[in-house]
Amino acid sequence: MGPLNRRRDRDPQPPLSFTTAPRTLLPSTVEGGGPEVGGVPVDGTADTGGGLMEPMSRWRERLQQRTLAPLLHTTRRYKVWVAFLLAVLVWAGYAYSQQLRHGLVVTAMRDRISWGLYISLFVFFIGISHAGTLISAILRASHARWRAPVTRMAEFITAVALVTGASFVVIDMGRPDRVFNVYLFGRWQSPIMWDVMAVTTYLTASVLYLYTPMIPDLAFFRNQLAGKVGRIRQWFYEAAALNWVGNEGQKKALARGIAVLMVIIIPIAVSVHTVVSWVFGMTLRVGWNTSIFGVLFVAGAIFSGVATLVIVMAILRKVYHWEEYITEKHFRYLGYLLGAFAAIMIYVNIAEFMTAGFKLEEGETFAFRQLFLEKFSHLFVFYLVAGLVVPVILMLYRRTRTIAGVVTAAVLVDVAMFIERYVIVVTGLRVPLMPYEPANYFPSWVEWSILAGGLAFFSLVITIAVKVFPMLAVWEMVEARETEVGEDLGHQLVQTHSVDFEKPDGSTGLAGSTP
Amino acid sequence: MMTTIRSRSVCRGLMTLVVAAMILVGARTAWAGQIAVSVGAPGSAAVGSTVQVQATVTSDGVPVAGAMVSLSYRTSLGGVSGPVELDRAVTDANGFAALFYEQRAANNGEMRVDYVGPEEGVTAGATFTIAVQPGGVQQYRSVSGVAIPWLNATVVIGLITLLWSVIAFSAFQLVLIGRRGLAASGDEMPRGTRLSGDQGSAWIGTALATAALITATGMVIVFSRSPLTHGNLGDAEGYTRTPVDYLDSEYDFAGYGMEIPGVTDTADPVNNGAALWVRIGCVACHGPRATGGVIGPNVSDVESLTDFSEDVRQGPGVMPAFEASILTDEQLAQIHAWLEAGAPPYHHP
């Protein structure tokens, strides 16, 4: 069976092993639970070593318990955190009610600088939504096994960040009740319309891409939590698991769904932030009038997406004791990505500013002065140094290529990338198109409050999602582990698999899936 | 008188014949005859349409091939009047040439087709008029840009359809997963996990797939019904756009500085009214000659001063009210006088 399974790795479809098939799990876990299950502590003090010699079944039980732990135990600290986030959201709701009541005049946006913090946040959030695509789709398509523990988080960040980002467009509208006119009277010549199209496509695809690989893990939750949680949650898992029993037909459909989505979502993601850049680049504005804007936006999006993933990963790992699964290796690999994208960003910035600055056409002088010498120079220099140069330096040295080093770089990158979005939006509109005094913009309390609300909403949804959904991709991790173990101990793999894929009638499930 | 003229022209005609005969004999040229241009044109044309004018060039009744003719119309701009050439064409073997122009103005004035060459020094032509059909309003369609035949809206919509079909296909896999689980025997599920009986529950998959399909169709529809400009698929019907109106009037340049006080303080109240018409903003809706514009109706046929005053102060319909702080009674009367005088152009004092 071992060689058979490994041969499947070379098939065009991703290798799938569905350890949540009820036959193999349930007798030992649900009905009473063997000594291993009961004996696994969930507080993170257990022996996390295991090593490759540890029996696969035991390793898997521990992983499953660790994934379930957040659902079964709620700490006081968690409740305080949720209460805090809710308080911020209520405050932001009050601020927004003021905006609805009095109109956009409560913001600092006026006729000359008509985009501000809201649009910066829209660009920023759509940007960090690229985390899921890169980590999950590209690494899944290239069969990078180390990705398994972080994919689910990345996909959640994508979906939540997209919803948050898209809502900022509506918040930026003085008349949000007219948002549906975009669909009724939209014309495809408008870059705004391309944006609506791209974001809708990306949101649909990433929700599907989040949900499809989660089905086997939801089935595992359905089986494990039966009788342990309330009726509503039980009903939810049953519905969400889509009758998953892990039969051949279901495995094929799942594999097909994932394979199609992971390929299509990469060009969609690239197109999304390109189109976001076009909302700026298609206007006749000095600072935005550059063909490299799409590249700058996509690179920056993946850059800030990886940084956000590192931060979320570090927090969840600490809070839910996932040190065994999310290791320093994951931070180091993502750190390499961060460093590489910082270098790409440096290159793109040089390419853009050299081309524009060498010619210094009408208006560029003003744009350059405000970025490098005057009003926005401190923000812009912070972005260049702390957001682009420092991360590269941190990733260059082994001593700083630690978890702490990578998280530091990630925080710097996220702050710097938000500043970059803000600077792009505001400075682009500030360059006078006619001989008038340049306008100024500084966000009002309403805008700051809604900014806080946006961040709180993002955090709250992720916080709650941890309590509802399997945040670790159990079956993908088991599959990765099996391949890893299999390479060293092929013999043991044979035994594990012959159990895993036994069907009720005694035949093996694998035979049916081999083309 | 008449006889002298007649006899003089007869003499001149005979002289011409003699000279022509001498040239015919001596130079043997084919162009010796009297060149004439006759024109066939439609009586009227609609704004926005392409109009064909047919010209025939003959020499003593014999068709002339290879003659260049030009189509022009007479117009005036800023006090300068002259012909504006619209098209040129060369006659065929039958002496026939077709000339084309797009009817843009609401009034053509006198139009001409003239013989241009190759014979120099010959003046021959014909005048005619083409009336412009009333209701001369058209939607503006941009003709700028580069039209690449294979790069059009159909390609964009095709790509979108393809992309969304793939998404819908992957969403359909969820339905498959749910259905294939239903087909499995119930005892594969642990006891106690089935709340809804043996039917199972796969509605989330179906709902997600349906939502994806509806969004897919919706997105394609939104793009397909985008109105007709730059080669779109749908036509503009159903969309409200501000049409460009061709105002059937000219307005002489009255000089800069309508805001300068002296402009409306001339000795002539009618002339003051003309300046106030522009300064107060009446012109924006009712047009420079008060004959009506895109928004405001024709008010050149003015009512009595009392009624006029009442209307201006109250603002009927969508018209704003002009209070005494903006427009004094005296100024109002001057505008009224200007309208009664038939809205003559403003003249600098």
Interface residues (C-beta under 8 A of the other chain):
Chain A: P22 R23 L26 V30 E31 Y183 F185 G186 R187 W188 Q189 M193 M197 T200 T201 T204 A205 V207 L208 Y211 T212 I215 R222 N223 A226 G227 R231 Q234 W235 E238 A239 A240 L242 N243 W244 V245 N247 G249 Q250 A253 L254 R256 G257 V260 L261 I264 I268 P504
Chain B: A153 V156 I160 L163 W164 V166 I167 F169 S170 A171 Q173 L174 L176 I177 G178 R179 R180 G181 L182 A183 A184 S185 D187 E188 M189 P190 G192 T193 R194 L195 S196 G200 S201 A202 W203 I204 G205 L208 A211 A212 T215 A216 G218 M219 V222 F223 S226 P227 T229 H230 N232 Y239
